[in-house]
Amino acid sequence: MTHALIHGFNGDIIKSLELIVNYFLMISWVALVDFDNDVINTSLKVCRHFQNRLSAARVDTSISLVDKYFTIKENQEKYYNENIMGINPILIKALRKAMDDKDFNNVKIIFSSGFDKAKISWFVSDNNPVDFYGAGATIGKFDIHFTGDLVQLNNKNFAKVGRENIENDKLVQKI
């Protein structure tokens, strides 16, 4: 599943996933749960809707963002001095606990976005409950990083949290 698929359904992750479930008829599948930067609530929403048909929740939060979990007043105070940017051990442990508390302990957790050997080693050594890591850009011997996120839909600005349309006079529309 891609952010673009969620984007195509106006940010509605349930409708996006229903397309995958109904069209591809896969036995197991993965939900991308960071579109609106509320990983825990989105994961629980997907788990509740699809019950035991969900294999994993994939978190792909940018290092430049702070998940909504940390905007709750109690958590703001509790984690004030912690590194809470992007995917971090506090978020992963809170996600696993939230899913386990609701009896979704069968749902795996996949993290991707900025993971390299050092970051994976750090997560593993800290006994974080991550089942799979995505490390696409760090596998090759190249240093090219870009994103192809959609930022407009039907000529209206609409993007996942952390992305926006930036006008560029070097780009020319050709039809």
Order of alpha helices (4+ residues) and beta strands (2+ residues): alpha-alpha-beta-alpha-beta-alpha-alpha-beta-alpha-beta-alpha-beta-beta
